[in-house]
Amino acid sequence: MEYNKKRFNNKLPNEDGYFGEYGGSFIPPNLEEIMKEINSEYQKAINDESFLNELHDLYKNYVGRPSPIFYAKSLSKKYGAKIYFKREDLNHTGAHKINHCLGEALLAKRMGKKKIIAETGAGQHGVALATSAALLGLECDIYMGEVDIKKEYPNVIRMKILGAKVIPVTAGLKTLKDAVDEAFNQYLADPVNQFYAIGSVVGPHPFPMMVRDFQTVVGYEAKEQFLNLTGKAPDNLVACVGGGSNAIGLFTAFLDNKDIDIYGVEPSGLDINTDGQHAATLTKGTVGIMHGFKSYMLQNEKGEPLEVYSVASGLDYPSVGPQHSYLKDIKRVNYKHINDKEAISAFFEISKLEGIIPAIESAHAIAYSFKLAKEKPNSTILVNLSGRGDKDIDFVVENYGFGN
Ligand SMILES: *Cc1c(COP(=O)(O)O)cnc(C)c1O
């Protein structure tokens, strides 16, 4: 189990949850003890072979790991570099999110919690969590804005079939941010029986660390697979960044290898130069505190989050995981952006040239890999294909036709 231990043994964050100046824990006093307890139970769990064995058994026999790496021959021929996809879209429930949801649910169960709760925007995190709860016999409450419930109805149905309770949030704009606020309030009301399973590498310490550690399975698998496939490490890594979990999941195993260029791709939506029309936090944001942690964020003069937009609902978050802010400052990762139009065009291209319909989120990473391939012909590029596009097809066809 050497492989497991390495994944859970990272240099950062420090004991207080800081990656450089980012991260930490900015929460009400009654939650401080609870977060400390979650952290200490987490440390025990990852040093317990039986916990790691159970997690790995689920990854293998339930999720279908390891996910393959696929060499995209037609796209490579067209763009001039060798493009490879890490196929997280093939996981049970269709994306990388199941990797951390199972980890969080197993930890909640180990701690004797009865119920796991979370917010969801597009419903992807909600479905992965409801799945984990069903499997492990936990209750599950998912808070979701009324607007999103209408927009993402198939995912609402899935969560209900899986036995979760979907609780409509009617405050504010009735979308993700309001759902976060409501889930947080409900968590504060009973942090003893409930476990708040955060959906990305965000929130107060220890969540950015825990969710990252669970996702590092992606990169550690990929490192070995890529070496077996090509005899070398990849020259470039590319992943999309919403909160940043699929990206840090791929990047972590490769961070020490300075020969590898790493790219995180944010959504520039309709217009990167207009507030409210993009969600490119690391490109356009400033340092602030929101949802319990310090990071770059898109904020107004009062420090309130700005409205954000992307065609990919999984990417429109006004902050970003604190480790990404740190990796930006130390220049280890290059953060780039791709707009709606480029993402949709990549969505159709990989569909028609490789027979893979990607999530619109993942299409941002794919679109950037095309640009990179033109700049660095003959190099190898490993892209994290974070999820499949089944959830997006109705929306895409309604708004963009069939891409012919
Ligand atoms: C949720 C989601 C994302 C964005 O979340 P990260 O935490 O940035 O990875 C990306 N791709 C897919 C398919 C998603 O469901």
PDBQT file of the ligand as one rigid body, heavy atoms in Angstrom, charges set to zero:
ROOT
HETATM    1  C1  LIG A 501     -17.772  20.054 -11.017  1.00  0.00    +0.000 C 
HETATM    2  C2  LIG A 501     -17.033  19.809 -12.252  1.00  0.00    +0.000 A 
HETATM    3  C3  LIG A 501     -15.879  20.551 -12.602  1.00  0.00    +0.000 A 
HETATM    4  C4  LIG A 501     -15.371  21.714 -11.796  1.00  0.00    +0.000 C 
HETATM    5  O1  LIG A 501     -14.959  21.421 -10.505  1.00  0.00    +0.000 OA
HETATM    6  P1  LIG A 501     -13.437  21.371 -10.059  1.00  0.00    +0.000 P 
HETATM    7  O2  LIG A 501     -13.499  21.311  -8.591  1.00  0.00    +0.000 OA
HETATM    8  O3  LIG A 501     -12.773  22.619 -10.575  1.00  0.00    +0.000 OA
HETATM    9  O4  LIG A 501     -12.849  20.175 -10.675  1.00  0.00    +0.000 OA
HETATM   10  C5  LIG A 501     -15.181  20.205 -13.752  1.00  0.00    +0.000 A 
HETATM   11  N1  LIG A 501     -15.602  19.208 -14.552  1.00  0.00    +0.000 NA
HETATM   12  C6  LIG A 501     -16.706  18.480 -14.256  1.00  0.00    +0.000 A 
HETATM   13  C7  LIG A 501     -17.116  17.393 -15.200  1.00  0.00    +0.000 C 
HETATM   14  C8  LIG A 501     -17.453  18.754 -13.110  1.00  0.00    +0.000 A 
HETATM   15  O5  LIG A 501     -18.553  18.033 -12.839  1.00  0.00    +0.000 OA
ENDROOT
TORSDOF 0
